[in-house]
Amino acid sequence: MYNSTMKQSLEIIQNQKQKFSSKLVPSMEILALSQHELESLVDASLMDNPFSDVDQNTISLKTRDVDLDFKRVRKKQSELQEIVYADESQDDLFEHVIVQLYPHMQTKKDEEVFTVLLESLDSRGFLSETPDDLCRFLNIKKTRLLQYLHVLQHVDPKGLGAKDTGECICIQLSEIEGSTLAQHIVCSHLEALSTGDFLKIAKLEHTDVEHVKQALSLIRSLNPIPANGFRVREKTVFIIPDVYIRKEDSTFLLEMNARLQDKLSMNTENYELYKSAACNAEAKAFLKEKLNDFKWLQYSISRRSVTLKKIIAFLVEYQAAFFQTGDERALKPLRLVDIAEQLKMHTSTISRAISGKFFQCEYGTYSFHFLVPRCYERQGEVTASIDTIRNEIKEIIRSEDKQHPYSDEKIRQLLEEDGFVISRRSVTLYRKECGIPSSRNRKTIHI
């Protein structure tokens, strides 16, 4: 029923959509791109743009045939869009969903959970992590996680965050009146359905074959892959650092990747000619559009650089012990929501900004995510990074008496003596994640 609460939610969603202007969305997309993806975007965007100061892309306006040049460029631009931006008409999945989730983001924890869920989707829109793993990562109970997941699964596109095609279809069917038979078929009779044994299904469901066929027709009308029809970002192919970090005395200097500077330099000669060129109205309008595109690209990439530098500067300061020693064990626990709070940014902005980004320092090239290690929380407080706890467990086991290995309870007690207060079940979990056998098996294996 359309009540006042639903009306208010719809108004909130509409207000959020209005905030995403036609140019803000591309700017946010640019923030999420890796350096490699960004360079590809710039190359494609500036191809045949007369205002880019790159020789192979520069079109001279010093010609009496400026109108002919305009037609040639317009034709080539159209061809380029067909080839490079064939999916431009498709909405970005993240942008499409995040707008719908805003009304449900009432607290910092809400922001964190929804952001992690969205980042855990694979290219098809299915959840790539198990609920149990997500619960441990987010430090929330499974019942609470499933509530968040239910919200995600019932926004558009329906079934987003399902574990597989079957669950995706079931979620869609749950919102369709009179679909009980179809739900039973998907949940219980997929094997019979795959072999076309409609008679068997009819008998099991106490109905006739015709009703089974009608249910099958309904099932076929639904979307088995939730991300269908949306653009989903591909994984980075090449690693190109976004920032270089070097130590000078006791100070860390940050140098942002400048590979795009030349391409984003304005061709002043063509700009002056544009302002004075005698060309028809259509050509003038086209060139004005190209100039606006060029300036907007400059602005968006500049904003991206400022945002990344602000985030990495915070991370370098926070994880200074690692940059001083190169010891991964020196990394302190940190959550996206903590970074967002410190920098006064949205959690989803932080998530976008660090995704697919890399930095290079004297110890090697690392992902930004490396500086945000998973945390172990107790009663809402971050006590240590999970990697740190794993390493402590390894050290304890490495130094134990091989004839009398420590039980998980004993390891828990030793960890507590060192200031790491975790449960025995957590010790068991992290030990298994390290590939270390139980105490009984270690006694014979001698790791």
Secondary structure, DSSP 8 states (H G I E B T S, - for coil): ---HHHHHHHHHHHHHHHHS-TTHHHHHHHHHS-HHHHHHHHHHHHTT-TTB--GGG-----STTHHHHHHHHHHHHHHHHHHHTTTTTSEEHHHHHHHHHGGG--SHHHHHHHHHHHHTB-TTS-B-S-HHHHHHHHT--HHHHHHHHHHHHTSSSTTTT-SSHHHHHHHHHTTSTT-HHHHHHHHH-HHHHHTT-HHHHHHHTTS-HHHHHHHHHHHHTS-SSTTTTEE-----SS---SEEEEEETTEEEEEE--TTTTTTSB-HHHHHHHHH----HHHHHHHHHHHHHHHHHHHHHHHHHHHHHHHHHHHHHHTHHHHHH--GGG-----HHHHHHHHT--HHHHHHHHTT-EEEETTEEEEGGGGS--EEEETTEEEEEHHHHHHHHHHHHHTS-TTS---HHHHHHHHHHTT----HHHHHHHHHHTT---HHHHHHH--
